[in-house]
């Protein structure tokens, strides 16, 4: 999927999912457009992928 991003210098671009993850991690973008919510997501303010809370329930993973 290709998504629209806004850099800190206020320029816009289109990037793929993989590039978006790298741009978020390296803090190279200010915002990106999330089509599923039909709104702009501000990095550092809104929830972005990879952010999760702490799970305190039982571990359901199975060992091999």
C-alpha positions in Angstrom: 0.0 0.0 0.0 1.2 3.5 -0.8 0.6 6.2 1.8 0.9 10.0 1.8 3.4 11.5 4.2 4.4 15.0 5.3 8.0 15.7 6.2 9.2 18.2 8.8 9.9 20.7 6.1 6.2 20.5 5.1 6.9 18.8 1.8 4.6 15.8 0.8 5.4 12.5 -0.7 4.0 9.0 -1.3 5.8 6.0 0.3 5.2 2.3 0.7 4.4 0.5 4.0 8.1 -0.5 4.6 9.4 3.0 4.0 6.7 4.4 6.3 7.9 2.3 9.2 11.5 3.4 8.6 10.4 7.1 8.4 8.5 6.8 11.6 11.3 5.0 13.5 13.9 7.6 12.3 11.6 10.5 13.1 11.8 11.8 9.5 8.2 12.6 9.0 5.7 14.9 10.8 2.5 13.2 9.7 1.0 10.5 7.5 -2.5 9.9 6.1 -4.2 6.8 7.5 -6.9 5.9 4.9 -8.7 3.5 7.3 -9.5 6.4 9.6 -9.7 9.0 6.8 -7.4 11.4 8.8 -3.8 12.5 9.2 -1.8 10.9 12.0 0.7 13.1 13.8 3.9 11.1 14.7 4.6 11.5 18.4 1.0 12.5 19.2 -1.3 9.9 17.7 -1.0 6.2 18.0 1.1 4.7 15.3 2.0 1.1 14.5 4.3 -0.7 16.8 3.0 1.1 19.8 1.2 -1.1 22.3 0.5 -1.3 25.9 1.8 -3.7 28.4 -0.1 -7.0 28.5 -0.4 -8.5 32.0 -2.5 -11.6 31.1 -1.2 -15.1 30.6 1.3 -15.9 27.9 -0.5 -17.8 25.2 2.5 -18.5 23.0 3.3 -22.1 22.5 6.9 -23.4 22.7 8.2 -25.7 20.0 
